[in-house]
Amino acid sequence: MESAVFELQYWHWILLGIGLALLEMLLASFTVLWFGLGAVVVGLVLLAFPTLNLSLQLLLWLLASGGFAVWWFKYFKPRMVDKTRAGITREAVIGQTGQVIRAPAPPGRGLVRFTIPVLGDDEWEFICEDPVVPGDRVRVTDFSGNTLVVAKRS
């Protein structure tokens, strides 16, 4: 009696990779995707070198998957951090400093610009009790509706 030996073909790896990538759409954890991409890499390597044994295929899969995961978490994901400060609490905005670009004219409001956007915008109308001119640095002390209350920085 002959025994059937199952060998993984290149298209097995590619289908596994596509299946894991599709599973990632359901999980949205950014972990399964890297194993899927690793499987696609093994499938492409196996297409070029069909005599690669199962041990080397599994080793290549682990190395490729680990490499993709390290690349994502170490290099790519930190560059995607939101630096706008949008959605943060009121207390985190208090103390931010900006530069006056339009001085308030009584009874109006002035305009201040921040180098890092505050609550999603880099320019805000402000109220200030101290006399300020364009170019002065001011610090946020409170909110009044959609207007910032600021004080002149000394």
DSSP file (Angstrom, degrees, kcal/mol; ACC not computed):
  #  RESIDUE AA STRUCTURE BP1 BP2  ACC     N-H-->O    O-->H-N    N-H-->O    O-->H-N    TCO  KAPPA ALPHA  PHI   PSI    X-CA   Y-CA   Z-CA
    1    1 A M              0   0    0      0, 0.0     2,-0.3     0, 0.0     0, 0.0   0.000 360.0 360.0 360.0 134.8    0.0    0.0    0.0
    2    2 A E        -     0   0    0      1,-0.0     2,-0.5     0, 0.0     0, 0.0  -0.676 360.0-136.3 -90.3 143.7    1.3    3.4   -0.9
    3    3 A S        -     0   0    0     -2,-0.3     2,-0.5     2,-0.0    -1,-0.0  -0.840  17.2-128.5-100.1 136.1    1.1    6.2    1.6
    4    4 A A        -     0   0    0     -2,-0.5     2,-0.5     2,-0.0     0, 0.0  -0.692  19.3-156.8 -84.1 127.6    0.0    9.6    0.3
    5    5 A V        -     0   0    0     -2,-0.5     2,-0.5     2,-0.0    -1,-0.0  -0.914   8.8-142.5-107.1 126.0    2.4   12.4    1.2
    6    6 A F        -     0   0    0     -2,-0.5     2,-0.4     2,-0.0    -2,-0.0  -0.766  18.2-170.7 -90.3 125.8    0.9   15.9    1.3
    7    7 A E        -     0   0    0     -2,-0.5     2,-0.5    46,-0.0    46,-0.0  -0.946  23.5-123.1-116.6 137.0    3.2   18.6    0.0
    8    8 A L        -     0   0    0     -2,-0.4     2,-0.2     4,-0.0    49,-0.0  -0.656  29.2-157.0 -77.7 127.5    2.4   22.3    0.3
    9    9 A Q    >>  -     0   0    0     -2,-0.5     4,-1.4     1,-0.1     3,-0.7  -0.533  31.2-102.9 -97.1 167.8    2.4   24.0   -3.1
   10   10 A Y  H 3> S+     0   0    0      1,-0.2     4,-2.0     2,-0.2     5,-0.1   0.879 121.6  54.8 -59.4 -38.0    3.0   27.6   -3.8
   11   11 A W  H 3> S+     0   0    0      1,-0.2     4,-2.4     2,-0.2    -1,-0.2   0.767 100.5  60.2 -71.7 -23.7   -0.7   28.3   -4.3
   12   12 A H  H <> S+     0   0    0     -3,-0.7     4,-2.4     2,-0.2    -1,-0.2   0.938 108.1  44.9 -62.4 -46.1   -1.5   26.7   -0.9
   13   13 A W  H  X S+     0   0    0     -4,-1.4     4,-2.6     2,-0.2    -2,-0.2   0.903 112.9  50.0 -65.4 -41.8    0.7   29.4    0.7
   14   14 A I  H  X S+     0   0    0     -4,-2.0     4,-2.5     2,-0.2    -1,-0.2   0.916 112.2  47.4 -65.6 -42.0   -0.8   32.2   -1.4
   15   15 A L  H  X S+     0   0    0     -4,-2.4     4,-2.6     2,-0.2    -2,-0.2   0.890 111.6  51.4 -64.7 -38.5   -4.4   31.1   -0.5
   16   16 A L  H  X S+     0   0    0     -4,-2.4     4,-2.5     2,-0.2    -2,-0.2   0.923 110.6  49.3 -62.0 -43.4   -3.4   30.9    3.2
   17   17 A G  H  X S+     0   0    0     -4,-2.6     4,-2.2     2,-0.2    -2,-0.2   0.914 112.5  46.3 -62.3 -44.3   -2.1   34.4    2.9
   18   18 A I  H  X S+     0   0    0     -4,-2.5     4,-2.4     2,-0.2    -1,-0.2   0.908 112.4  51.5 -65.0 -41.2   -5.2   35.7    1.3
   19   19 A G  H  X S+     0   0    0     -4,-2.6     4,-2.2     1,-0.2    -2,-0.2   0.907 111.0  47.0 -62.6 -41.9   -7.4   33.9    3.8
   20   20 A L  H  X S+     0   0    0     -4,-2.5     4,-1.7     2,-0.2    -1,-0.2   0.881 111.1  51.8 -67.9 -37.3   -5.4   35.4    6.7
   21   21 A A  H  X S+     0   0    0     -4,-2.2     4,-0.9     2,-0.2    -2,-0.2   0.901 110.9  48.1 -65.2 -39.5   -5.6   38.9    5.2
   22   22 A L  H >X S+     0   0    0     -4,-2.4     4,-0.7     1,-0.2     3,-0.6   0.883 108.4  54.5 -66.6 -37.9   -9.4   38.5    4.8
   23   23 A L  H >X S+     0   0    0     -4,-2.2     4,-1.8     1,-0.2     3,-0.8   0.851 100.0  62.0 -62.6 -33.6   -9.6   37.3    8.4
   24   24 A E  H 3X S+     0   0    0     -4,-1.7     4,-3.5     1,-0.3    -1,-0.2   0.836  94.3  61.8 -61.7 -32.3   -7.8   40.5    9.4
   25   25 A M  H << S+     0   0    0     -4,-0.9    -1,-0.3    -3,-0.6    -2,-0.2   0.826 108.3  43.2 -63.9 -29.8  -10.7   42.5    8.0
   26   26 A L  H << S+     0   0    0     -3,-0.8    -2,-0.2    -4,-0.7    -1,-0.2   0.833 122.8  36.7 -81.2 -34.4  -13.0   40.8   10.6
   27   27 A L  H  < S-     0   0    0     -4,-1.8    -2,-0.2     0, 0.0    -3,-0.2   0.841  78.6-163.8 -89.2 -36.0  -10.6   41.1   13.5
   28   28 A A     <  +     0   0    0     -4,-3.5    -3,-0.1    -5,-0.2    -4,-0.1   0.882  50.2 121.8  50.9  45.8   -9.0   44.5   12.8
   29   29 A S  S    S-     0   0    0     -5,-0.2    -1,-0.1     0, 0.0    -4,-0.1   0.500  70.7-131.3-110.7  -8.0   -6.1   43.8   15.2
   30   30 A F  S    S+     0   0    0     -6,-0.2    42,-0.0     1,-0.1    -6,-0.0   0.836  85.9  91.5  55.7  36.7   -3.2   44.2   12.7
   31   31 A T  S  > S+     0   0    0     -7,-0.1     4,-0.8     2,-0.0     3,-0.5   0.647  78.8  48.0-119.0 -43.5   -1.7   40.9   13.8
   32   32 A V  H  > S+     0   0    0      1,-0.2     4,-1.9     2,-0.2     3,-0.3   0.814 101.2  68.2 -69.5 -29.8   -3.1   38.3   11.5
   33   33 A L  H  > S+     0   0    0      1,-0.2     4,-2.7     2,-0.2    -1,-0.2   0.873  95.5  54.3 -57.7 -39.4   -2.3   40.4    8.5
   34   34 A W  H  > S+     0   0    0     -3,-0.5     4,-2.1     1,-0.2    -1,-0.2   0.855 106.9  50.3 -68.5 -33.9    1.4   40.0    8.9
   35   35 A F  H  X S+     0   0    0     -4,-0.8     4,-2.0    -3,-0.3    -1,-0.2   0.868 110.8  51.3 -68.2 -35.6    1.1   36.2    9.0
   36   36 A G  H  X S+     0   0    0     -4,-1.9     4,-2.1     2,-0.2    -2,-0.2   0.921 110.3  46.9 -65.6 -44.6   -0.9   36.4    5.8
   37   37 A L  H  X S+     0   0    0     -4,-2.7     4,-2.2     1,-0.2    -2,-0.2   0.885 110.6  53.7 -64.7 -36.8    1.7   38.6    4.1
   38   38 A G  H  X S+     0   0    0     -4,-2.1     4,-2.1     1,-0.2    -1,-0.2   0.890 107.6  51.0 -62.2 -39.0    4.4   36.1    5.3
   39   39 A A  H  X S+     0   0    0     -4,-2.0     4,-2.4     2,-0.2    -2,-0.2   0.890 108.4  51.2 -66.1 -39.5    2.5   33.3    3.7
   40   40 A V  H  X S+     0   0    0     -4,-2.1     4,-2.3     2,-0.2    -1,-0.2   0.904 108.5  52.3 -64.3 -40.0    2.3   35.1    0.4
   41   41 A V  H  X S+     0   0    0     -4,-2.2     4,-2.5     2,-0.2    -2,-0.2   0.929 109.8  48.4 -60.7 -45.0    6.0   35.7    0.5
   42   42 A V  H  X S+     0   0    0     -4,-2.1     4,-2.9     1,-0.2    -2,-0.2   0.913 110.1  52.8 -62.2 -41.3    6.6   32.0    1.1
   43   43 A G  H  X S+     0   0    0     -4,-2.4     4,-1.6     1,-0.2    -1,-0.2   0.902 110.9  46.1 -60.0 -41.9    4.2   31.2   -1.8
   44   44 A L  H  X S+     0   0    0     -4,-2.3     4,-1.5     2,-0.2    -1,-0.2   0.888 113.9  47.9 -69.3 -39.0    6.2   33.5   -4.1
   45   45 A V  H  X S+     0   0    0     -4,-2.5     4,-2.7     1,-0.2    -2,-0.2   0.908 111.5  50.9 -66.2 -40.8    9.5   32.1   -3.0
   46   46 A L  H  < S+     0   0    0     -4,-2.9    -2,-0.2     1,-0.2    -1,-0.2   0.822 105.5  56.5 -66.5 -30.9    8.2   28.5   -3.5
   47   47 A L  H  < S+     0   0    0     -4,-1.6    -1,-0.2    -5,-0.2    -2,-0.2   0.890 114.0  39.6 -64.8 -38.7    7.0   29.5   -7.0
   48   48 A A  H  < S+     0   0    0     -4,-1.5    -2,-0.2     1,-0.3    -1,-0.2   0.845 130.0  29.3 -78.6 -35.0   10.6   30.5   -7.8
   49   49 A F    ><  +     0   0    0     -4,-2.7     3,-1.5    -5,-0.1    -1,-0.3  -0.753  68.0 176.2-126.4  82.8   12.2   27.6   -5.9
   50   50 A P  T 3  S+     0   0    0      0, 0.0    -1,-0.1     0, 0.0    -4,-0.1   0.599  72.9  66.4 -68.0 -11.1    9.8   24.6   -6.0
   51   51 A T  T 3   +     0   0    0      2,-0.0     2,-0.2     0, 0.0    -5,-0.1   0.335  67.1 129.0 -93.3   8.8   12.2   22.2   -4.3
   52   52 A L    <   -     0   0    0     -3,-1.5    -3,-0.0    -6,-0.2     2,-0.0  -0.462  58.0-128.2 -65.4 126.0   12.2   24.1   -0.9
   53   53 A N     >  -     0   0    0     -2,-0.2     4,-2.0     1,-0.1     3,-0.2  -0.273  20.4-104.9 -77.6 166.7   11.4   21.6    1.9
   54   54 A L  H  > S+     0   0    0      1,-0.2     4,-2.6     2,-0.2     5,-0.2   0.843 117.3  56.2 -61.1 -38.3    8.6   22.1    4.4
   55   55 A S  H  > S+     0   0    0      1,-0.2     4,-2.3     2,-0.2    -1,-0.2   0.922 110.3  44.4 -61.5 -44.7   11.0   23.0    7.3
   56   56 A L  H  > S+     0   0    0     -3,-0.2     4,-2.7     2,-0.2    -1,-0.2   0.856 111.4  54.7 -68.4 -34.3   12.5   25.9    5.3
   57   57 A Q  H  X S+     0   0    0     -4,-2.0     4,-2.3     2,-0.2    -2,-0.2   0.938 110.9  44.6 -63.0 -46.2    9.1   27.0    4.2
   58   58 A L  H  X S+     0   0    0     -4,-2.6     4,-2.4     2,-0.2    -2,-0.2   0.894 113.5  50.3 -65.9 -40.2    7.9   27.2    7.8
   59   59 A L  H  X S+     0   0    0     -4,-2.3     4,-2.6    -5,-0.2    -2,-0.2   0.927 111.7  47.9 -62.7 -44.7   11.1   29.0    8.8
   60   60 A L  H  X S+     0   0    0     -4,-2.7     4,-2.8     1,-0.2     5,-0.2   0.885 110.6  52.7 -62.7 -38.8   10.7   31.5    6.0
   61   61 A W  H  X S+     0   0    0     -4,-2.3     4,-2.6     2,-0.2     5,-0.2   0.923 111.3  45.6 -62.8 -45.4    7.1   32.0    7.0
   62   62 A L  H  X S+     0   0    0     -4,-2.4     4,-2.6     2,-0.2     5,-0.2   0.916 115.4  46.7 -65.1 -42.8    8.0   32.8   10.6
   63   63 A L  H  X S+     0   0    0     -4,-2.6     4,-2.4     2,-0.2    -2,-0.2   0.920 115.1  45.5 -66.1 -43.4   10.8   35.1    9.6
   64   64 A A  H  X S+     0   0    0     -4,-2.8     4,-2.5     2,-0.2    -2,-0.2   0.924 115.2  47.2 -66.5 -43.6    8.7   37.0    7.0
   65   65 A S  H  X S+     0   0    0     -4,-2.6     4,-2.3    -5,-0.2    -2,-0.2   0.932 114.8  46.1 -63.2 -46.0    5.8   37.3    9.3
   66   66 A G  H  X S+     0   0    0     -4,-2.6     4,-2.6    -5,-0.2     5,-0.2   0.889 111.7  52.5 -63.5 -39.2    8.0   38.5   12.2
   67   67 A G  H  X S+     0   0    0     -4,-2.4     4,-2.5    -5,-0.2    -2,-0.2   0.912 110.2  47.2 -63.7 -43.4    9.8   40.9    9.9
   68   68 A F  H  X S+     0   0    0     -4,-2.5     4,-2.4     2,-0.2    -2,-0.2   0.909 113.0  49.3 -64.0 -41.4    6.5   42.4    8.7
   69   69 A A  H  X S+     0   0    0     -4,-2.3     4,-2.6     2,-0.2     5,-0.3   0.922 112.6  46.5 -65.0 -44.1    5.2   42.7   12.3
   70   70 A V  H  X>S+     0   0    0     -4,-2.6     4,-2.6     1,-0.2     5,-0.6   0.926 111.8  52.0 -63.5 -44.0    8.5   44.4   13.5
   71   71 A W  I  X>S+     0   0    0     -4,-2.5     5,-2.1    -5,-0.2     4,-1.6   0.916 113.3  45.2 -58.0 -44.1    8.4   46.7   10.5
   72   72 A W  I  <>S+     0   0    0     -4,-2.4     5,-3.2     3,-0.2    -2,-0.2   0.966 120.5  35.6 -65.4 -54.2    4.8   47.7   11.3
   73   73 A F  I  <5S+     0   0    0     -4,-2.6    -2,-0.2     3,-0.2    -1,-0.2   0.789 125.8  38.1 -76.1 -27.2    5.1   48.3   15.0
   74   74 A K  I  <5S+     0   0    0     -4,-2.6    -3,-0.2    -5,-0.3    -1,-0.2   0.868 132.8  10.1 -91.6 -40.0    8.7   49.7   15.1
   75   75 A Y  I  <<S+     0   0    0     -4,-1.6     4,-0.4    -5,-0.6    -3,-0.2   0.840 127.3  36.5-112.1 -46.0    8.8   51.9   12.0
   76   76 A F  I > <S+     0   0    0     -5,-2.1     3,-0.9     2,-0.1     4,-0.4   0.937 110.5  52.3 -84.0 -47.1    5.5   52.5   10.3
   77   77 A K  G > <S+     0   0    0     -5,-3.2     3,-1.8     1,-0.2     4,-0.2   0.882 103.0  58.0 -61.7 -42.0    2.9   52.7   13.1
   78   78 A P  G >  S+     0   0    0      0, 0.0     3,-0.9     0, 0.0    -1,-0.2   0.797 101.8  57.6 -60.0 -24.9    4.8   55.4   15.1
   79   79 A R  G <  S+     0   0    0     -3,-0.9    -2,-0.2    -4,-0.4    -3,-0.1   0.619  99.1  60.6 -78.2 -11.6    4.7   57.7   12.0
   80   80 A M  G <  S+     0   0    0     -3,-1.8    -1,-0.2    -4,-0.4     2,-0.1   0.333  73.1 128.8 -96.1   6.2    0.9   57.4   12.0
   81   81 A V    <   -     0   0    0     -3,-0.9     2,-0.6    -4,-0.2    -4,-0.0  -0.412  66.6-116.3 -65.7 134.2    0.4   59.0   15.4
   82   82 A D        +     0   0    0      1,-0.1     3,-0.3    -2,-0.1    -1,-0.1  -0.613  33.5 179.1 -74.9 116.4   -2.1   61.8   15.4
   83   83 A K        +     0   0    0     -2,-0.6    -1,-0.1     1,-0.2    -2,-0.1   0.242  59.6  89.9-101.8  12.3   -0.3   64.9   16.4
   84   84 A T  S    S-     0   0    0     32,-0.1    36,-1.1     2,-0.1    35,-0.2   0.647  85.3-134.6 -84.5 -13.9   -3.2   67.3   16.1
   85   85 A R    >   +     0   0    0     -3,-0.3     3,-1.3     1,-0.2    34,-0.5   0.674  47.4 161.5  65.6  18.2   -4.4   66.9   19.7
   86   86 A A  T 3   +     0   0    0      1,-0.2    -1,-0.2    33,-0.2     3,-0.1  -0.460  59.5  20.4 -69.1 140.1   -7.9   66.5   18.3
   87   87 A G  T 3  S+     0   0    0      1,-0.3    -1,-0.2    -2,-0.1     2,-0.1   0.563  91.0 134.1  81.6   9.2  -10.3   64.9   20.8
   88   88 A I    <   -     0   0    0     -3,-1.3    -1,-0.3     1,-0.1     5,-0.0  -0.469  59.5 -91.5 -89.8 166.4   -8.3   65.6   23.9
   89   89 A T    >>  -     0   0    0     -2,-0.1     4,-0.8     1,-0.1     3,-0.7  -0.232  31.2-109.2 -76.2 163.5   -9.7   67.0   27.1
   90   90 A R  H >> S+     0   0    0      1,-0.2     4,-1.7     2,-0.2     3,-0.9   0.874 115.9  59.2 -57.5 -42.0  -10.0   70.6   28.0
   91   91 A E  H 34 S+     0   0    0      1,-0.3    -1,-0.2     2,-0.2    -3,-0.0   0.807 100.5  55.8 -62.5 -30.0   -7.3   70.3   30.7
   92   92 A A  H <4 S+     0   0    0     -3,-0.7    -1,-0.3     1,-0.2    -2,-0.2   0.775 107.5  49.3 -74.1 -24.5   -4.8   69.2   28.1
   93   93 A V  H X< S+     0   0    0     -3,-0.9     3,-2.4    -4,-0.8    47,-0.3   0.824  87.6  96.2 -82.4 -33.5   -5.4   72.3   26.0
   94   94 A I  T 3< S+     0   0    0     -4,-1.7    47,-0.2     1,-0.3     3,-0.1  -0.372  88.3  28.2 -58.8 129.5   -5.0   74.7   29.0
   95   95 A G  T 3  S+     0   0    0     45,-2.2    -1,-0.3     1,-0.4    46,-0.1   0.239  84.1 136.3 101.7 -13.0   -1.4   75.9   29.0
   96   96 A Q    <   -     0   0    0     -3,-2.4    44,-2.6    43,-0.1    -1,-0.4  -0.403  44.8-141.9 -65.7 144.5   -0.8   75.6   25.2
   97   97 A T  E     +A  139   0A   0     42,-0.2    18,-0.4    -3,-0.1     2,-0.3  -0.864  25.4 164.7-114.3 147.0    1.0   78.6   23.8
   98   98 A G  E     -A  138   0A   0     40,-2.4    40,-2.5    -2,-0.4     2,-0.4  -0.840  34.0-102.4-144.8-178.6    0.5   80.3   20.5
   99   99 A Q  E     -AB 137 113A   0     14,-2.8    14,-2.8    -2,-0.3     2,-0.3  -0.938  31.3-118.9-118.0 134.1    1.3   83.5   18.6
  100  100 A V  E     + B   0 112A   0     36,-2.9    35,-2.8    -2,-0.4    12,-0.3  -0.525  33.0 170.8 -68.7 127.0   -1.1   86.4   18.0
  101  101 A I  E    S+     0   0A   0     10,-3.0     2,-0.3     1,-0.3    11,-0.2   0.565  74.4  27.2-112.3 -16.3   -1.6   86.9   14.3
  102  102 A R  E    S- B   0 111A   0      9,-1.8     9,-2.5    31,-0.1    -1,-0.3  -0.913  81.0-136.8-144.4 118.6   -4.5   89.4   14.6
  103  103 A A        -     0   0    0     -2,-0.3     2,-0.2     7,-0.2    30,-0.1  -0.417  31.9-101.8 -72.4 146.8   -4.8   91.6   17.7
  104  104 A P        -     0   0    0      0, 0.0     6,-0.2     0, 0.0    28,-0.2  -0.478  29.7-154.9 -70.9 137.0   -8.3   92.0   19.1
  105  105 A A    >   -     0   0    0      4,-0.3     3,-4.0    -2,-0.2    -3,-0.0  -0.963  44.6 -70.5-110.9 124.5  -10.1   95.3   18.3
  106  106 A P  T 3  S+     0   0    0      0, 0.0     3,-0.1     0, 0.0     0, 0.0  -0.262 121.4   9.0 -56.3 134.9  -12.8   96.3   20.8
  107  107 A P  T 3  S+     0   0    0      0, 0.0     0, 0.0     0, 0.0     0, 0.0  -0.860 120.6  81.7 -93.3  23.2  -15.3   94.8   21.1
  108  108 A G  S <  S-     0   0    0     -3,-4.0     2,-0.3     1,-0.1     0, 0.0   0.106  73.0-107.6 -80.4-168.8  -14.0   92.0   18.7
  109  109 A R        -     0   0    0     -5,-0.1    -4,-0.3    -3,-0.1    18,-0.2  -0.844  22.3-130.6-120.8 156.3  -11.7   89.1   19.1
  110  110 A G  E     - C   0 126A   0     16,-1.9    16,-2.0    -2,-0.3     2,-0.4  -0.342  18.8-120.1 -95.6-178.0   -8.2   88.4   18.0
  111  111 A L  E     -BC 102 125A   0     -9,-2.5   -10,-3.0    14,-0.2    -9,-1.8  -0.995  23.0-169.2-130.3 129.8   -6.7   85.4   16.2
  112  112 A V  E     -BC 100 124A   0     12,-3.0    12,-2.5    -2,-0.4     2,-0.4  -0.916   8.1-150.7-119.2 144.6   -4.0   83.2   17.6
  113  113 A R  E     -BC  99 123A   0    -14,-2.8   -14,-2.8    -2,-0.4     2,-0.3  -0.945   6.6-156.0-117.5 137.0   -2.0   80.5   15.7
  114  114 A F  E     -     0   0A   0      8,-3.0   -16,-0.1    -2,-0.4     4,-0.1  -0.851  17.8-140.0-108.9 145.4   -0.5   77.4   17.3
  115  115 A T  E    S+     0   0A   0    -18,-0.4    -1,-0.1    -2,-0.3   -17,-0.1   0.863 100.4  40.7 -71.2 -35.6    2.5   75.5   15.9
  116  116 A I  E    S-     0   0A   0      6,-0.1    -1,-0.2     5,-0.1   -32,-0.1  -0.967 107.3-105.1-110.4 126.0    0.7   72.2   16.8
  117  117 A P  E     -     0   0A   0      0, 0.0     2,-0.5     0, 0.0     5,-0.3  -0.161  28.9-144.0 -53.5 139.5   -3.0   72.2   16.1
  118  118 A V  E >  S- C   0 121A   0      3,-2.7     3,-1.6     1,-0.2   -33,-0.2  -0.933  79.3 -13.4-107.9 122.3   -5.2   72.5   19.2
  119  119 A L  T 3  S-     0   0    0     -2,-0.5    -1,-0.2   -34,-0.5   -33,-0.2   0.864 133.5 -49.8  51.8  39.8   -8.4   70.5   19.0
  120  120 A G  T 3  S+     0   0    0    -36,-1.1     2,-0.4    -3,-0.2    -1,-0.3   0.431 124.3  83.2  86.9   0.2   -8.0   70.0   15.3
  121  121 A D  E <   -C  118   0A   0     -3,-1.6    -3,-2.7   -37,-0.2    -1,-0.1  -0.992  56.9-156.8-137.7 144.8   -7.3   73.6   14.2
  122  122 A D  E    S+     0   0A   0     -2,-0.4    -8,-3.0    -5,-0.3     2,-0.4   0.566  82.3  56.3 -97.5  -8.1   -4.1   75.7   14.3
  123  123 A E  E     +C  113   0A   0    -10,-0.2     2,-0.3    -5,-0.1   -10,-0.2  -0.988  64.1 172.5-125.1 134.3   -5.9   79.1   14.3
  124  124 A W  E     -C  112   0A   0    -12,-2.5   -12,-3.0    -2,-0.4     2,-0.2  -0.979  33.4-117.0-137.2 147.4   -8.4   80.1   17.0
  125  125 A E  E     -C  111   0A   0     21,-0.4    23,-2.4    -2,-0.3     2,-0.3  -0.566  42.2-168.6 -75.1 149.6  -10.3   83.3   17.9
  126  126 A F  E     -Cd 110 148A   0    -16,-2.0   -16,-1.9    21,-0.2     2,-0.4  -0.950  25.0-144.8-141.7 161.3   -9.3   84.5   21.4
  127  127 A I  E     + d   0 149A   0     21,-2.5    23,-2.8    -2,-0.3     2,-0.4  -0.974  23.7 179.7-120.0 137.9  -10.3   86.9   24.1
  128  128 A C  E     - d   0 150A   0     -2,-0.4    23,-0.1    21,-0.2     4,-0.1  -0.991  27.7-158.8-144.0 133.1   -7.5   88.5   26.2
  129  129 A E  S    S+     0   0    0     21,-0.6    -1,-0.1    -2,-0.4    22,-0.1   0.784  80.3  75.8 -77.4 -27.9   -7.7   91.0   29.1
  130  130 A D  S    S-     0   0    0     20,-0.3     2,-0.4     1,-0.1    20,-0.1  -0.555  96.3-105.2 -81.3 147.2   -4.1   92.0   28.5
  131  131 A P        +     0   0    0      0, 0.0     2,-0.3     0, 0.0    -2,-0.1  -0.596  48.3 179.8 -71.5 129.9   -3.3   94.3   25.6
  132  132 A V        -     0   0    0     -2,-0.4    -4,-0.0   -28,-0.2     6,-0.0  -0.938  16.4-161.0-132.2 154.6   -1.6   92.2   22.9
  133  133 A V    >   -     0   0    0     -2,-0.3     3,-2.3   -30,-0.1   -33,-0.3  -0.890  45.1 -72.7-127.4 159.5   -0.2   93.0   19.4
  134  134 A P  T 3  S+     0   0    0      0, 0.0   -33,-0.2     0, 0.0     3,-0.1  -0.273 121.0  33.6 -53.5 135.5    0.6   90.6   16.5
  135  135 A G  T 3  S+     0   0    0    -35,-2.8   -34,-0.1     1,-0.4     2,-0.1   0.117  86.7 127.2 102.6 -19.0    3.7   88.6   17.3
  136  136 A D    <   -     0   0    0     -3,-2.3   -36,-2.9   -36,-0.1     2,-0.4  -0.397  59.6-125.1 -68.7 147.6    3.0   88.4   21.1
  137  137 A R  E     -A   99   0A   0     16,-0.3    16,-2.8   -38,-0.2     2,-0.3  -0.801  31.2-173.5 -92.6 135.1    3.0   84.9   22.6
  138  138 A V  E     -AE  98 152A   0    -40,-2.5   -40,-2.4    -2,-0.4     2,-0.4  -0.912  15.7-141.3-129.3 156.8   -0.1   84.0   24.6
  139  139 A R  E     -AE  97 151A   0     12,-2.8    12,-2.3    -2,-0.3     2,-0.3  -0.954  24.9-115.8-120.1 136.1   -1.1   81.0   26.8
  140  140 A V  E     + E   0 150A   0    -44,-2.6   -45,-2.2    -2,-0.4    10,-0.2  -0.534  37.3 166.5 -71.6 128.7   -4.5   79.4   26.9
  141  141 A T  E     -     0   0A   0      8,-3.4     2,-0.3     1,-0.4     9,-0.2   0.631  60.3 -24.6-113.9 -23.6   -6.2   79.8   30.3
  142  142 A D  E     - E   0 149A   0      7,-1.7     7,-2.9   -49,-0.1    -1,-0.4  -0.959  59.2-102.9-170.0-179.7   -9.8   78.8   29.5
  143  143 A F  E     - E   0 148A   0     -2,-0.3     2,-0.3     5,-0.2     5,-0.2  -0.911  13.7-169.6-119.5 150.3  -12.6   78.5   27.0
  144  144 A S  E >   - E   0 147A   0      3,-3.1     3,-1.4    -2,-0.3     2,-0.4  -0.776  69.3 -62.4-136.4  92.0  -15.6   80.7   26.3
  145  145 A G  T 3  S-     0   0    0     -2,-0.3    -1,-0.1     1,-0.2     0, 0.0  -0.567 119.0 -17.1  66.8-122.5  -17.8   78.8   23.9
  146  146 A N  T 3  S+     0   0    0     -2,-0.4     2,-0.4    -3,-0.1   -21,-0.4   0.121 124.3  89.5 -99.0  19.7  -15.8   78.4   20.7
  147  147 A T  E <  S- E   0 144A   0     -3,-1.4    -3,-3.1   -23,-0.1     2,-0.3  -0.928  72.8-129.0-119.0 141.0  -13.3   81.1   21.7
  148  148 A L  E     -dE 126 143A   0    -23,-2.4   -21,-2.5    -2,-0.4     2,-0.6  -0.635  10.5-142.5 -85.7 145.0  -10.1   80.7   23.7
  149  149 A V  E     +dE 127 142A   0     -7,-2.9    -8,-3.4    -2,-0.3    -7,-1.7  -0.942  32.4 178.8-103.4 123.7   -9.4   82.8   26.7
  150  150 A V  E     -dE 128 140A   0    -23,-2.8   -21,-0.6    -2,-0.6     2,-0.4  -0.816  23.4-148.1-126.8 163.9   -5.7   83.6   26.8
  151  151 A A  E     - E   0 139A   0    -12,-2.3   -12,-2.8    -2,-0.3     2,-0.2  -0.975  34.0-102.3-128.4 145.0   -3.2   85.6   28.8
  152  152 A K  E     - E   0 138A   0     -2,-0.4     2,-0.4   -14,-0.2   -14,-0.3  -0.448  34.6-128.5 -67.0 133.3    0.0   87.3   27.5
  153  153 A R              0   0    0    -16,-2.8   -16,-0.3    -2,-0.2    -1,-0.1  -0.675 360.0 360.0 -82.4 134.9    3.1   85.3   28.2
  154  154 A S              0   0    0     -2,-0.4    -1,-0.1   -16,-0.0   -16,-0.0   0.463 360.0 360.0 -94.5 360.0    5.8   87.3   29.8
